[in-house]
């Protein structure tokens, strides 16, 4: 008898009916790569076992990340997830909008085609009835002229109409092609299927419960982007910290609460082991220093650089009132109190996190060998308190957008240097000293002597400080000998060849720097980059 009851119980469980519940996304925690979706659903639980189905979820859902809870006392017996190949993901508003535009353009194109057919028929009719009076002879001249004028006028109108409509049709065809390419691109990135999660819940009594479901998806993330604004000395540098949020999960995030996390669940979470630390020399780069925030600067040159006068002492590190910052032991989270809507179309959506006004020192920098221009650098302190990530920065100087740069949050220095762009009022010139440059041959050796002059002029109405860098070549073979003849008092790093001057220029003041060197090498050989 017991066996029969057990079999009957097993049969009843196997025949349990799934109930699909409607769930909504309440909040999302977006990581640098991936995102955690938090859904809620209201459900009525009956005594005993209940099979609750969440459907239409993201295709690339991480099953190991599924978590389920509720606001009532019940038991979660099992949680299973599976790919639903029979149910397609919801069409994003962007895809729907493009399809609607295609239908609209297609209708207009079809109308133009029909208009052309009508006018072509009329043109054929006119051309087939050119004879006046049929086979009758003796047609009046005035009648002939009147008919000819009418014929010519109407045929001209028809031809013009056909030309205009043909031009409109060609434009509509081009629009159709662009829309189709955009639609194909979005469709190729969109999720084709969905995921279902089925939960078995055991309840002691009938109850109305609220379920909390969370899981991690891979097709989402955010990247930092910054707006850096400055008006120069003595004003602070204003940094607007934003997150470019994107997602392709197949579900739009409508009016949800966002949390941006600097964490990355994709990373290996196994604790590392300590291995021997062997020091190595860093390779030295000498090109495009200003574009990489002086990433290859010599430490000694940096310590002795003289900043531009005018230190802004109003340190205003203020987050937005609708953003709460939570500093954890591993990552930082920015909880955005204002709801956002992020469509599932892979497009970037800018979410403002914080704005800061930071004290800064200003100085100019130039490397005229590579670019005959002066770049304004803002040296920002206290930046490591801002929880920044490395990312692109849009630079605005004195209210004008001047270009893009990068913020390197991985540097270990206390001061971050931001390139604020070129300043055309500071002129830089570099030229060879013709009377000094020459080539000579002595015995089996060839000597090349070079002299260069760098001139910097301050065209501003205020004094400036500018760092000037150039270089003298170095040799890694005994066959090539480099001799420094003159440096105009530059700090010369003989290992790297770097020359550096720090100039203080008053309004309208100019200064010239001269450096000379000589290269000796076998006359049977040629130096390719001298």
C-alpha positions as CSV (number, residue, x, y, z in Angstrom):
1,X,0.0,0.0,0.0
2,X,2.9,2.3,0.8
3,X,4.5,1.6,-2.6
4,X,1.3,2.5,-4.4
5,X,1.0,5.8,-2.5
6,X,4.6,6.7,-3.4
7,X,4.1,5.9,-7.0
8,X,0.9,8.0,-7.0
9,X,2.8,10.9,-5.4
10,X,5.6,10.7,-8.0
11,X,3.0,10.6,-10.8
12,X,1.3,13.7,-9.4
13,X,4.6,15.6,-9.2
14,X,5.5,14.6,-12.7
15,X,2.1,16.0,-13.8
16,X,2.5,19.3,-12.1
17,X,1.6,22.2,-14.4
18,X,4.1,25.0,-15.0
19,X,2.8,28.5,-14.3
20,X,4.5,31.3,-16.3
21,X,4.8,34.5,-14.2
22,X,5.3,38.0,-15.5
23,X,8.5,39.5,-14.1
24,X,10.0,42.9,-14.5
25,X,13.6,44.2,-14.2
26,X,13.8,46.4,-11.2
27,X,17.6,47.1,-11.0
28,X,20.8,46.2,-12.8
29,X,24.4,46.1,-11.6
30,X,26.6,46.7,-14.6
31,X,30.1,45.6,-14.4
32,X,32.9,46.6,-16.7
33,X,32.1,43.4,-18.6
34,X,28.8,41.6,-17.8
35,X,25.8,42.7,-15.7
36,X,23.7,41.3,-12.9
37,X,19.9,41.5,-13.7
38,X,17.6,41.7,-10.7
39,X,13.9,40.9,-11.5
40,X,10.8,40.7,-9.3
41,X,7.5,38.8,-9.8
42,X,4.3,38.5,-7.8
43,X,3.0,34.9,-7.6
44,X,0.3,33.0,-5.7
45,X,1.8,29.8,-4.2
46,X,-0.4,26.8,-3.4
47,X,0.2,24.3,-0.6
48,X,2.7,21.7,-1.8
49,X,4.9,21.9,-4.8
50,X,4.7,24.8,-7.3
51,X,6.4,25.0,-10.7
52,X,7.1,28.6,-11.5
53,X,8.5,29.6,-14.9
54,X,10.3,32.8,-15.9
55,X,10.5,33.0,-19.6
56,X,11.9,35.4,-22.2
57,X,15.1,36.0,-20.3
58,X,18.5,36.8,-21.8
59,X,20.0,34.2,-24.2
60,X,23.5,34.4,-22.7
61,X,22.5,33.8,-19.1
62,X,25.1,32.3,-16.8
63,X,23.2,29.4,-15.1
64,X,25.7,29.2,-12.2
65,X,24.8,32.8,-11.2
66,X,21.1,32.3,-10.7
67,X,19.8,33.3,-7.3
68,X,16.2,33.2,-6.1
69,X,14.6,34.5,-2.9
70,X,11.3,35.9,-1.7
71,X,9.5,37.9,1.0
72,X,7.6,34.9,2.5
73,X,8.6,31.6,4.2
74,X,8.8,28.8,1.5
75,X,11.3,26.3,0.4
76,X,13.1,26.4,-3.0
77,X,13.4,22.7,-4.0
78,X,15.1,23.1,-7.4
79,X,16.1,25.7,-10.0
80,X,16.6,24.7,-13.7
81,X,17.3,26.8,-16.8
82,X,17.2,25.9,-20.5
83,X,17.4,27.6,-23.8
84,X,14.1,28.3,-25.5
85,X,14.6,27.9,-29.3
86,X,10.9,28.3,-30.0
87,X,10.6,31.8,-28.5
88,X,12.5,34.6,-30.1
89,X,13.8,37.5,-28.1
90,X,11.8,40.7,-28.1
91,X,12.4,43.1,-30.9
92,X,14.3,46.2,-29.7
93,X,12.6,49.6,-30.3
94,X,15.5,50.6,-32.6
95,X,15.0,47.5,-34.8
96,X,11.3,48.2,-34.8
97,X,11.8,51.8,-35.7
98,X,14.1,50.9,-38.6
99,X,11.6,48.3,-39.9
100,X,8.8,50.9,-39.7
101,X,11.1,53.3,-41.7
102,X,11.7,50.7,-44.3
103,X,8.0,50.1,-44.7
104,X,7.4,53.8,-45.0
105,X,10.2,54.3,-47.6
106,X,9.1,51.2,-49.4
107,X,5.5,52.6,-49.8
108,X,6.9,55.9,-51.1
109,X,9.2,54.1,-53.5
110,X,6.3,52.0,-54.9
111,X,4.2,55.2,-55.4
112,X,7.0,56.8,-57.4
113,X,7.3,53.6,-59.5
114,X,3.5,53.8,-60.3
115,X,3.7,57.6,-61.1
116,X,6.5,56.9,-63.6
117,X,4.4,54.2,-65.2
118,X,1.5,56.6,-65.6
119,X,3.7,59.3,-67.2
120,X,5.4,56.8,-69.4
121,X,2.0,55.7,-70.7
122,X,1.0,59.3,-71.4
123,X,4.3,59.9,-73.2
124,X,3.6,56.9,-75.4
125,X,0.1,58.1,-76.1
126,X,1.4,61.6,-77.2
127,X,4.1,60.1,-79.4
128,X,1.7,57.7,-81.1
129,X,-0.8,60.5,-82.0
130,X,1.5,63.2,-83.5
131,X,-0.4,63.4,-86.9
132,X,-3.0,66.1,-87.1
133,X,-6.3,65.4,-88.8
134,X,-5.4,61.8,-89.5
135,X,-5.4,61.1,-93.3
136,X,-7.3,64.3,-94.2
137,X,-5.4,66.9,-96.3
138,X,-5.5,70.6,-96.2
139,X,-5.1,71.1,-92.4
140,X,-5.3,74.7,-91.4
141,X,-1.9,76.2,-90.5
142,X,-3.2,77.9,-87.4
143,X,-4.7,74.6,-86.1
144,X,-1.4,72.9,-86.9
145,X,0.6,75.5,-84.8
146,X,-1.9,75.3,-81.9
147,X,-1.7,71.5,-81.8
148,X,2.1,71.6,-82.1
149,X,2.4,74.0,-79.2
150,X,0.1,71.9,-77.1
151,X,2.0,68.8,-78.0
152,X,5.4,70.3,-77.2
153,X,4.2,71.9,-74.0
154,X,2.6,68.7,-72.6
155,X,5.4,66.4,-73.7
156,X,7.9,68.8,-71.9
157,X,5.9,68.6,-68.7
158,X,5.7,64.8,-68.9
159,X,9.5,64.5,-69.4
160,X,10.2,66.9,-66.5
161,X,7.8,64.9,-64.3
162,X,9.6,61.6,-65.2
163,X,13.0,63.2,-64.4
164,X,11.8,64.6,-61.0
165,X,10.2,61.3,-60.0
166,X,13.3,59.3,-61.1
167,X,15.5,61.5,-58.9
168,X,13.2,61.0,-56.0
169,X,13.1,57.3,-56.6
170,X,17.0,57.1,-56.6
171,X,17.1,58.9,-53.3
172,X,14.6,56.6,-51.8
173,X,16.6,53.6,-53.0
174,X,19.8,54.9,-51.3
175,X,17.8,55.4,-48.1
176,X,16.5,51.9,-48.4
177,X,20.0,50.5,-48.7
178,X,21.3,52.4,-45.7
179,X,18.4,51.2,-43.6
180,X,18.9,47.6,-44.7
181,X,22.6,47.7,-43.8
182,X,21.8,49.2,-40.4
183,X,19.0,46.6,-39.8
184,X,21.3,43.7,-40.9
185,X,24.0,44.9,-38.5
186,X,21.6,45.2,-35.6
187,X,20.0,41.8,-36.4
188,X,23.4,40.1,-36.5
189,X,24.1,41.4,-33.0
190,X,20.7,40.8,-31.5
191,X,19.9,37.6,-29.6
192,X,17.8,35.1,-31.5
193,X,16.6,33.0,-28.7
194,X,15.7,33.3,-25.0
195,X,16.3,31.4,-21.8
196,X,13.7,30.0,-19.4
197,X,14.1,29.4,-15.7
198,X,11.9,26.9,-14.0
199,X,11.7,27.0,-10.2
200,X,10.2,24.3,-7.9
201,X,8.9,25.9,-4.8
202,X,7.3,24.1,-1.8
203,X,4.9,26.0,0.3
204,X,3.1,24.9,3.5
205,X,0.1,27.1,3.0
206,X,-1.4,29.2,0.2
207,X,0.2,32.6,0.0
208,X,0.8,35.6,-2.2
209,X,4.6,36.0,-2.4
210,X,7.0,38.3,-4.2
211,X,10.0,36.5,-5.8
212,X,13.4,38.0,-6.3
213,X,15.4,36.6,-9.2
214,X,18.9,37.6,-10.2
215,X,21.4,36.3,-12.7
216,X,24.5,37.4,-14.6
217,X,24.5,38.1,-18.4
218,X,27.5,38.5,-20.6
219,X,26.2,40.9,-23.3
220,X,26.4,44.1,-21.3
221,X,29.0,46.4,-19.7
222,X,30.1,49.9,-19.3
223,X,33.2,52.0,-20.1
224,X,34.3,55.2,-18.4
225,X,34.3,58.5,-20.3
226,X,35.2,61.9,-19.1
227,X,34.6,65.5,-19.9
228,X,37.6,67.6,-18.8
229,X,37.0,71.3,-18.7
230,X,39.5,74.1,-17.8
231,X,39.9,77.8,-18.2
232,X,43.6,77.8,-17.4
233,X,45.4,79.2,-14.5
234,X,44.4,79.8,-11.7
235,X,41.1,77.9,-12.2
236,X,40.6,74.3,-11.2
237,X,40.2,71.4,-13.7
238,X,36.6,70.2,-13.8
239,X,36.1,66.5,-14.5
240,X,32.7,65.0,-15.3
241,X,32.9,61.3,-14.7
242,X,30.4,59.3,-16.9
243,X,29.7,55.7,-17.7
244,X,28.9,54.6,-21.3
245,X,26.5,51.8,-20.6
246,X,25.5,49.3,-23.3
247,X,23.7,46.0,-23.5
248,X,22.5,43.3,-26.0
249,X,20.7,41.0,-23.7
250,X,17.5,40.8,-25.7
251,X,15.5,42.6,-23.0
252,X,15.2,46.4,-22.7
253,X,16.0,47.8,-19.3
254,X,13.0,50.2,-18.9
255,X,13.2,52.8,-16.1
256,X,15.5,50.7,-14.0
257,X,17.9,51.6,-11.1
258,X,21.5,51.3,-12.2
259,X,24.6,50.5,-10.2
260,X,27.9,50.8,-12.0
261,X,30.6,48.6,-10.6
262,X,34.3,48.7,-11.3
263,X,34.4,45.0,-10.7
264,X,34.7,42.4,-13.4
265,X,33.1,39.0,-12.8
266,X,34.8,37.7,-15.9
267,X,38.2,37.8,-14.1
268,X,39.8,34.8,-12.5
269,X,38.8,34.8,-8.8
270,X,41.6,32.4,-7.8
271,X,44.0,34.1,-5.4
272,X,47.4,34.6,-6.9
273,X,50.7,33.2,-5.5
274,X,53.8,35.4,-5.0
275,X,56.7,34.6,-7.3
276,X,60.2,36.2,-7.4
277,X,60.2,39.8,-8.6
278,X,62.9,40.6,-11.1
279,X,63.5,44.2,-12.1
280,X,64.0,45.1,-15.7
281,X,64.6,48.3,-17.6
282,X,61.7,49.9,-19.2
283,X,62.1,50.5,-23.0
284,X,62.3,54.3,-23.7
285,X,60.0,56.0,-26.2
286,X,60.7,59.4,-27.6
287,X,57.8,60.1,-29.8
288,X,54.4,61.7,-29.2
289,X,55.0,62.4,-25.5
290,X,52.1,64.8,-25.2
291,X,49.6,62.3,-26.6
292,X,50.3,59.7,-23.8
293,X,50.2,62.0,-20.8
294,X,54.0,62.0,-20.6
295,X,54.1,58.3,-20.1
296,X,57.8,58.0,-20.9
297,X,59.0,61.0,-18.9
298,X,62.3,60.7,-17.1
299,X,61.8,60.9,-13.4
300,X,64.6,63.3,-12.7
301,X,63.2,65.7,-15.3
302,X,59.8,65.6,-13.8
303,X,60.9,66.3,-10.3
304,X,62.7,69.5,-11.3
305,X,60.0,70.9,-13.6
306,X,58.8,74.3,-12.5
307,X,55.0,74.6,-12.6
308,X,53.2,77.6,-13.9
309,X,52.2,80.2,-11.3
310,X,48.6,80.1,-10.1
311,X,47.6,77.2,-7.9
312,X,43.8,76.8,-7.4
313,X,43.2,76.1,-3.8
314,X,39.4,75.5,-4.0
315,X,39.2,71.7,-3.8
316,X,35.7,70.7,-4.7
317,X,35.4,67.0,-4.9
318,X,31.7,66.5,-5.0
319,X,29.6,63.6,-6.3
320,X,26.2,64.1,-7.7
321,X,23.4,64.1,-5.1
322,X,21.7,61.2,-6.9
323,X,24.8,59.0,-6.9
324,X,25.9,57.0,-3.9
325,X,29.5,55.7,-3.9
326,X,30.3,52.4,-2.1
327,X,34.0,51.6,-1.7
328,X,34.5,47.9,-1.2
329,X,37.7,46.0,-0.6
330,X,37.8,44.8,-4.2
331,X,35.8,47.2,-6.3
332,X,33.8,50.4,-6.2
333,X,30.1,50.8,-6.9
334,X,28.2,53.9,-8.0
335,X,24.5,53.5,-7.3
336,X,22.6,55.9,-9.6
337,X,19.4,57.1,-7.8
338,X,17.8,58.3,-11.0
339,X,16.2,55.6,-13.2
340,X,17.5,55.0,-16.7
341,X,16.2,53.2,-19.8
342,X,18.8,51.2,-21.7
343,X,17.6,49.6,-24.9
344,X,19.0,46.3,-26.0
345,X,20.7,47.6,-29.2
346,X,24.3,47.8,-28.3
347,X,24.3,51.6,-28.3
348,X,26.2,53.6,-25.7
349,X,24.1,55.5,-23.1
350,X,25.9,58.1,-21.1
351,X,25.2,57.9,-17.4
352,X,26.7,60.7,-15.3
353,X,28.4,59.5,-12.1
354,X,30.2,62.4,-10.5
355,X,31.6,65.8,-11.2
356,X,34.8,67.2,-9.5
357,X,36.5,70.5,-9.4
358,X,40.2,69.7,-8.6
359,X,43.1,72.0,-7.9
360,X,45.6,72.1,-10.7
361,X,49.0,73.4,-11.6
362,X,49.5,74.4,-15.3
363,X,52.5,74.3,-17.4
364,X,53.3,74.2,-21.2
365,X,55.2,71.4,-22.9
366,X,56.7,71.2,-26.4
367,X,58.7,68.6,-28.3
368,X,59.4,70.5,-31.5
369,X,61.2,67.6,-33.2
370,X,57.9,65.9,-33.5
371,X,55.4,68.7,-33.3
372,X,56.1,72.4,-33.5
373,X,53.4,73.3,-31.1
374,X,53.0,74.1,-27.4
375,X,50.6,71.9,-25.4
376,X,49.0,73.1,-22.1
377,X,49.2,70.4,-19.4
378,X,47.1,70.5,-16.3
379,X,48.7,68.7,-13.3
380,X,45.9,67.5,-11.1
381,X,46.4,66.3,-7.5
382,X,44.1,64.2,-5.3
383,X,42.9,62.3,-8.3
384,X,43.4,58.9,-6.7
385,X,40.5,59.7,-4.3
386,X,38.0,59.7,-7.2
387,X,37.8,55.9,-7.9
388,X,38.5,56.5,-11.6
389,X,39.1,54.0,-14.3
390,X,41.2,54.4,-17.4
391,X,39.2,55.8,-20.3
392,X,38.7,58.4,-23.0
393,X,38.5,62.0,-22.1
394,X,36.9,64.8,-24.1
395,X,38.9,68.0,-23.5
396,X,37.3,71.5,-23.4
397,X,39.5,74.5,-22.9
398,X,37.9,77.9,-22.2
399,X,34.5,76.5,-23.4
400,X,35.8,75.1,-26.7
401,X,36.1,71.4,-27.5
402,X,39.7,70.9,-28.5
403,X,39.9,67.1,-29.0
404,X,40.2,63.8,-27.1
405,X,42.8,62.4,-24.8
406,X,43.1,59.6,-22.3
407,X,43.0,59.3,-18.6
408,X,45.4,56.6,-17.3
409,X,44.1,55.6,-13.9
410,X,46.8,52.9,-13.5
411,X,49.6,55.3,-12.9
412,X,51.1,55.2,-9.4
413,X,52.1,58.9,-9.3
414,X,50.3,61.3,-7.0
415,X,49.8,63.8,-9.8
416,X,47.9,63.1,-13.0
417,X,48.8,65.2,-16.1
418,X,46.1,66.0,-18.5
419,X,46.8,67.3,-22.0
420,X,44.5,70.3,-22.5
421,X,45.5,70.8,-26.1
422,X,47.5,73.1,-28.3
423,X,47.8,76.8,-27.5
424,X,48.5,78.8,-30.8
425,X,49.5,81.9,-28.8
426,X,52.7,80.1,-27.8
427,X,54.9,79.8,-31.0
428,X,57.6,77.2,-31.4
429,X,60.2,76.9,-34.1
430,X,63.0,74.4,-34.7
431,X,65.6,74.8,-37.5
432,X,69.1,73.7,-38.4
433,X,72.0,76.1,-38.1
434,X,73.2,76.1,-41.7
435,X,76.7,77.4,-41.0
436,X,77.4,74.7,-38.5
437,X,75.9,71.6,-40.3
438,X,78.5,69.8,-42.4
439,X,79.9,66.4,-43.4
440,X,83.6,65.7,-43.6
441,X,85.8,62.6,-44.2
442,X,89.0,62.0,-42.3
443,X,90.9,58.8,-43.1
444,X,88.5,55.9,-42.9
445,X,85.9,57.8,-41.0
446,X,83.1,60.2,-41.8
447,X,82.0,63.0,-39.5
448,X,78.5,64.6,-39.5
449,X,78.2,67.7,-37.4
450,X,74.7,69.1,-36.6
451,X,73.5,72.2,-34.9
452,X,69.9,73.0,-34.1
453,X,68.1,76.1,-32.7
454,X,64.8,76.0,-30.9
455,X,62.9,79.2,-30.4
456,X,59.9,79.7,-28.1
457,X,57.8,82.8,-28.1
458,X,55.1,83.7,-25.5
459,X,52.4,85.6,-27.3
460,X,50.1,85.6,-24.3
461,X,49.5,88.6,-22.0
462,X,50.6,86.6,-18.9
463,X,53.9,84.8,-18.0
464,X,54.2,81.1,-18.7
465,X,56.4,78.2,-17.7
466,X,57.2,75.8,-20.5
467,X,59.1,72.5,-20.6
468,X,61.1,72.0,-23.9
469,X,62.3,68.6,-24.8
470,X,64.6,67.5,-27.6
471,X,67.2,64.8,-28.1
472,X,70.7,63.9,-29.1
473,X,71.1,60.5,-30.7
474,X,72.7,57.6,-28.8
475,X,74.8,54.7,-30.1
476,X,74.7,51.1,-29.2
477,X,77.8,50.1,-31.2
478,X,81.5,51.2,-30.9
479,X,81.6,51.9,-34.6
480,X,79.3,55.0,-34.1
481,X,80.6,57.7,-31.8
482,X,78.4,60.5,-30.7
483,X,79.9,63.7,-29.1
484,X,77.8,66.4,-27.5
485,X,79.2,69.8,-28.3
486,X,76.7,72.2,-26.8
487,X,73.3,72.0,-25.0
488,X,72.5,75.6,-23.8
489,X,72.3,74.4,-20.2
490,X,69.9,71.6,-20.8
491,X,69.5,68.7,-18.5
492,X,71.1,65.9,-20.5
493,X,70.4,62.3,-19.9
494,X,73.3,60.6,-21.6
495,X,71.7,57.1,-21.4
496,X,68.6,58.2,-23.4
497,X,69.8,61.3,-25.2
498,X,67.0,63.4,-23.7
499,X,67.5,67.1,-23.5
500,X,65.2,69.1,-21.3
501,X,64.9,72.8,-20.6
502,X,62.4,74.6,-18.3
503,X,61.8,78.2,-19.5
504,X,60.1,81.1,-17.8
505,X,58.8,83.5,-20.4
506,X,57.2,86.8,-19.8
507,X,54.4,88.3,-22.0
508,X,55.8,88.7,-25.5
509,X,59.2,87.3,-24.6
510,X,61.2,84.9,-26.8
511,X,64.1,82.6,-25.9
512,X,66.3,80.5,-28.2
513,X,68.0,77.2,-27.3
514,X,71.0,75.9,-29.3
515,X,72.4,72.4,-29.1
516,X,75.1,70.8,-31.2
517,X,76.6,67.3,-31.6
518,X,78.9,65.3,-33.8
519,X,78.5,61.7,-35.1
520,X,81.6,59.8,-36.3
521,X,81.3,56.4,-38.1
522,X,83.1,54.4,-40.8
523,X,82.9,56.1,-44.2
524,X,82.0,52.7,-45.9
525,X,78.7,52.6,-44.0
526,X,75.6,54.7,-43.9
527,X,73.4,55.6,-41.0
528,X,69.8,55.4,-42.1
529,X,68.1,57.5,-39.4
530,X,70.6,60.4,-38.9
